[in-house]
Amino acid sequence: MEAVCEISLSSILQNYLYFKSRVDASNIIPVVKANAYGHGALEVTKFLSDELGVSLFAVATLEEAQALSIEFPAIKVLIFSRVFPAELADLPKNAIVSIGSMEDALSLSDSSKVGLKVHLNVNTGMNRLGVPPEQAIELIQDRNLGLDIQGVYSHFSSSDTLSETRFKQQRSIFRKFTTDIKTLGFKGLIHLSNSAGILHDEIETYDAIRLGIGLYGYDTSAQTRYQSSLSPAMEVKAPLIRIARISAGESVSYAEKWHAAVDTNIGTLRIGYADGYSRALTNRGYVSFEGRTFPVIGTVTMDHIMIDLGEETPNVGGMFTVMGGEHEAIKIASIAKNLNTIPYELCCAISNRVKRQYLIH
């Protein structure tokens, strides 16, 4: 038996439709980078394409775009990260390249690929990738550039924080930029907001939003007021493969970080940090089974975790929920808070060793 990662396609649909209700006529670009944040890029893309007719998706890398394009040649794929001229021979026909610097633009312009479809990433304050607004305007005005600029976008650095200072600065900079390029006659796709950004009140949606973590069911806005409208799509389960009785004072797992206070039953589950179950959950995690919760005890190992069953003796082979589900302590957002991280990291960490199972209910 093996650990499984159940993905609710029904939840993904519900989340998509919720965000769609917030953006009216604007398009939604589902972000399926990093294997759709661990949820399965091919399956999520197929579902949204078949079910809703979505035709534009976003990924991080050329390799991710290639994988999607092989299976779905009719869709368009926006690549966020840099593509170098030497890689253009491997660029799928349905891919759109992001321009993240003036150097990037000029090097691609000098390549032999005429009419390369691109979006300009405009740096409004994130300072990771992006062309300054004034340089982006230069590129749009340059009739000899040889690039087909089909869109422009920027990215918020602080749409999920309580302080809105930088958020408002970026929004203002991008608003002025778009006003300027529209004056110049630019008619390409304009997009700005990520999931948290669109949950702000009175946010401009422009032509599209990029729906990432919200698609998978997480409200990462500062006050998480909208979590009840979203449905987390991932639930990770692991089989119970052994029960053993130990005496008071005995230890469990590496480095003897947990000792039994009383005689108790110890269960071993087949999942560990190689599967994406964080080692930081040593003596901190919980799992659930048939309405009951049990603490994770001792050091999380590469392939197994141990739990304190007390006097319970569930059947070996039973599937325990280790991430996700209905119990508050085991919800992915709760685990992320416990570990001082974000749901993105936990979802993306679930390795390919954990089989994905797709549910519609």
C-alpha positions in Angstrom: 0.0 0.0 0.0 1.1 3.5 -0.7 0.3 7.1 0.3 -2.1 8.9 -2.0 -2.9 12.5 -2.7 -6.6 12.9 -3.4 -7.4 15.9 -5.6 -11.0 17.1 -5.8 -11.6 18.5 -9.3 -15.1 19.6 -8.0 -13.3 21.8 -5.5 -11.1 23.3 -8.2 -14.2 24.0 -10.3 -15.9 25.6 -7.3 -12.9 27.8 -6.6 -12.6 28.9 -10.3 -16.2 29.9 -10.4 -16.0 31.8 -7.2 -13.1 33.9 -8.5 -14.9 34.3 -11.9 -17.9 35.7 -10.0 -15.5 38.4 -8.5 -14.0 39.5 -11.8 -17.0 39.8 -14.0 -16.0 39.9 -17.7 -12.2 39.5 -17.1 -10.5 36.4 -18.2 -8.9 34.0 -15.7 -5.5 32.6 -16.4 -5.0 29.4 -14.3 -1.5 29.1 -13.0 -0.4 25.4 -13.3 3.3 25.8 -12.6 5.1 23.5 -10.2 2.8 20.6 -11.3 -0.2 22.8 -10.5 1.1 23.6 -7.0 1.4 19.8 -6.5 -2.1 19.1 -7.8 -1.1 17.7 -11.2 -0.6 20.1 -14.1 -1.8 17.8 -16.9 -5.0 16.8 -15.1 -5.9 20.3 -13.9 -5.3 21.7 -17.4 -7.3 19.0 -19.1 -10.2 19.4 -16.6 -10.4 23.2 -17.0 -10.0 23.1 -20.7 -12.6 20.4 -21.2 -15.1 21.6 -18.6 -14.9 25.4 -19.1 -13.1 25.9 -22.3 -10.1 27.7 -20.7 -7.6 28.3 -23.4 -4.7 30.3 -21.7 -2.7 28.8 -18.9 0.5 30.0 -17.1 3.7 28.1 -16.1 7.1 29.0 -14.8 9.5 27.3 -17.1 10.1 26.3 -20.7 10.1 22.6 -19.6 6.6 23.0 -18.0 5.3 24.6 -21.2 6.7 21.8 -23.3 5.0 19.2 -21.1 1.6 21.0 -21.5 2.0 21.6 -25.2 2.6 18.0 -26.0 -0.8 17.0 -24.5 -2.7 20.2 -25.3 -1.5 21.8 -28.5 -4.7 23.9 -28.9 -4.2 25.9 -25.7 -1.8 28.8 -25.2 0.8 28.7 -22.4 2.4 31.8 -20.9 5.9 31.2 -19.5 6.8 33.4 -16.5 10.6 32.8 -16.3 13.2 33.8 -18.8 13.7 31.9 -22.0 17.1 32.4 -23.6 17.7 32.7 -27.4 19.5 29.3 -27.4 16.3 27.7 -26.1 14.0 29.1 -28.8 14.4 26.0 -31.0 12.6 24.1 -28.3 9.9 26.6 -27.7 6.4 25.2 -28.4 4.4 26.9 -31.1 1.6 27.7 -28.6 4.0 29.3 -26.0 4.1 32.9 -25.0 7.4 34.2 -23.6 7.7 36.7 -20.8 10.2 39.6 -21.2 11.8 40.4 -17.9 14.5 42.9 -18.7 15.7 45.1 -21.5 18.6 42.8 -22.0 16.1 39.9 -22.4 14.1 41.9 -25.0 17.1 42.8 -27.1 18.6 39.4 -27.1 15.3 37.8 -28.2 14.9 40.6 -30.8 18.3 39.7 -32.2 17.4 36.0 -32.5 16.3 34.5 -35.8 12.7 33.9 -34.5 10.7 36.7 -36.1 7.4 37.6 -34.5 8.0 35.8 -31.2 4.9 36.1 -29.1 5.7 37.8 -25.8 4.2 39.5 -22.8 6.1 42.3 -21.1 6.6 41.7 -17.3 6.6 45.3 -15.9 8.5 45.8 -12.7 6.4 48.0 -10.4 8.2 47.2 -7.2 8.6 43.4 -6.9 12.2 43.7 -8.1 12.5 40.0 -9.0 11.9 40.2 -12.8 10.5 42.9 -14.9 11.2 45.8 -17.2 10.8 49.3 -15.7 7.6 51.0 -17.0 9.5 53.6 -19.1 11.5 50.9 -20.8 8.4 48.8 -21.4 6.9 51.9 -23.2 10.1 52.1 -25.3 9.7 48.4 -26.3 6.0 48.9 -27.2 6.9 51.9 -29.4 9.9 50.2 -31.1 8.5 49.1 -34.6 11.8 47.4 -35.4 11.9 45.2 -32.4 10.6 42.1 -34.2 8.6 40.9 -31.2 4.9 40.4 -31.2 4.0 42.0 -27.8 0.6 40.4 -27.1 0.3 41.5 -23.5 1.7 43.3 -20.4 1.6 42.4 -16.8 3.0 43.1 -13.4 3.1 41.2 -10.1 2.2 42.3 -6.5 4.8 41.8 -3.9 2.5 42.5 -0.9 -1.1 41.6 -1.9 -1.2 39.2 1.1 0.0 41.5 3.9 -1.8 43.7 6.3 0.2 46.8 5.2 -1.2 48.0 1.9 1.5 50.7 1.3 3.5 48.8 -1.4 0.4 47.2 -2.8 -1.2 50.6 -3.4 2.1 52.0 -4.9 2.4 49.1 -7.3 -1.3 49.5 -8.3 -0.8 53.2 -8.9 2.3 52.7 -11.0 0.7 50.0 -13.1 -2.5 52.1 -13.6 -0.4 55.0 -14.9 1.6 52.7 -17.2 -1.6 51.1 -18.7 -3.1 54.5 -19.2 0.0 55.6 -21.1 0.2 52.6 -23.4 -3.5 52.7 -24.2 -2.9 56.3 -25.3 -0.2 54.9 -27.6 -2.8 52.5 -29.0 -1.7 49.3 -27.3 -4.5 46.7 -27.5 -2.8 43.6 -26.0 -3.9 41.7 -22.9 -3.4 43.5 -19.6 -3.2 41.6 -16.3 -2.1 42.4 -12.8 -3.8 40.6 -9.9 -2.9 37.3 -8.4 -5.3 35.3 -6.1 -4.7 37.5 -3.1 -4.8 40.7 -5.2 -8.2 40.0 -6.5 -9.6 39.5 -3.0 -8.9 43.2 -2.3 -11.8 45.5 -2.5 -12.1 47.8 -5.5 -9.2 46.2 -7.4 -8.8 46.8 -11.1 -9.2 43.5 -12.9 -8.1 44.8 -16.4 -8.4 42.1 -19.1 -7.4 39.1 -16.9 -6.3 37.8 -13.6 -3.7 35.1 -12.8 -5.3 32.5 -10.5 -2.8 30.5 -8.7 -3.2 29.3 -5.0 -6.8 30.5 -5.0 -7.7 27.9 -7.7 -6.6 25.2 -5.3 -8.7 26.5 -2.4 -6.6 28.8 -0.2 -7.3 32.4 0.8 -3.9 34.0 1.3 -5.2 37.5 1.7 -4.1 39.3 4.9 -7.4 38.7 6.8 -8.5 35.5 5.1 -12.1 36.7 5.0 -12.9 34.6 2.0 -11.7 31.1 3.1 -15.3 29.9 3.7 -16.0 30.6 0.0 -13.1 28.4 -1.1 -12.6 24.6 -1.0 -9.1 23.2 -0.6 -8.7 20.5 -3.3 -5.9 18.4 -1.7 -6.1 15.7 0.9 -3.1 13.4 1.6 -3.6 10.0 3.1 -1.2 7.3 4.2 -1.8 3.7 5.2 -1.3 2.3 8.6 1.3 -0.5 8.2 2.1 -1.6 11.7 0.8 -1.4 15.3 3.1 -2.1 18.3 2.7 -1.9 22.0 5.4 -0.1 23.9 5.9 0.4 27.6 6.0 3.7 29.6 9.5 5.2 29.2 10.3 3.7 25.8 11.3 6.0 23.0 10.2 6.3 19.4 12.2 7.0 16.3 15.6 8.7 15.7 17.4 10.6 18.5 14.8 9.5 21.1 12.8 12.8 20.8 9.7 11.2 22.2 9.2 8.9 25.2 5.9 7.2 26.2 4.4 8.5 29.5 2.3 5.4 29.8 1.9 2.1 28.1 0.5 2.8 24.6 0.0 1.6 21.1 2.2 3.0 18.4 1.1 3.1 14.8 3.5 3.4 11.8 2.2 5.2 8.6 3.9 4.8 5.3 4.7 8.5 4.5 7.7 10.6 5.3 9.7 13.6 4.3 10.7 11.9 1.0 7.0 12.1 0.2 6.7 15.7 1.2 5.6 15.3 4.8 7.7 17.9 6.6 10.3 16.7 9.1 9.5 19.9 11.0 6.2 18.2 12.1 8.3 16.0 14.4 6.2 15.9 17.7 4.0 18.6 16.3 1.8 17.0 13.6 -1.6 15.3 13.8 -3.4 12.8 11.6 -7.0 11.7 11.5 -8.9 8.5 11.1 -12.6 7.8 11.3 -13.3 11.1 13.1 -10.5 10.8 15.6 -7.2 12.6 15.7 -3.8 11.2 16.8 -0.5 13.0 17.4 2.6 12.4 15.3 5.4 11.3 17.7 9.1 11.0 17.4 11.3 12.2 14.5 9.6 12.2 11.1 11.7 9.8 8.9 12.2 9.6 5.2 9.6 6.9 4.6 7.5 6.7 7.8 5.8 8.6 10.6 4.7 7.2 13.9 1.6 8.1 15.8 0.3 7.6 19.3 -2.8 5.5 19.1 -3.3 5.2 22.9 -5.6 2.2 23.4 -7.0 2.3 19.9 -6.3 -0.6 17.5 -7.5 0.4 14.0 -7.2 -2.1 11.2 -3.8 -2.2 9.6 -4.2 -1.0 6.0 -6.6 1.8 7.0 -5.9 5.1 5.3 -5.2 8.0 7.7 -5.5 11.6 6.6 -2.2 13.4 7.2 -2.8 16.7 5.4 -6.1 18.2 4.5 -9.6 17.1 5.3 -12.0 18.5 7.9 -10.1 18.5 11.1 -8.7 21.9 11.9 -5.3 20.8 13.0 -4.7 18.8 9.9 -5.9 21.3 7.3 -3.1 22.4 5.1 -3.5 26.1 6.0 -3.4 25.1 9.7 -0.2 23.1 9.2 1.4 25.9 7.3 0.6 28.3 10.2 2.0 25.8 12.7 5.2 25.6 10.7 5.4 29.4 9.9 5.2 28.8 6.2 2.5 29.0 3.5 0.2 26.5 1.9 2.0 26.8 -1.4 5.1 25.2 0.1 3.3 22.2 1.6 1.3 21.5 -1.5 4.3 21.8 -3.9 6.3 19.5 -1.6 4.1 16.4 -2.1 6.5 14.3 -4.2 5.7 12.2 -7.2 6.1 9.1 -5.0 2.6 9.9 -3.7 0.1 8.8 -6.2 -2.5 11.4 -7.3 -6.1 10.3 -7.4 -8.7 12.6 -9.0 -12.2 12.9 -7.7 -15.4 14.5 -9.0 -18.2 14.6 -6.4 
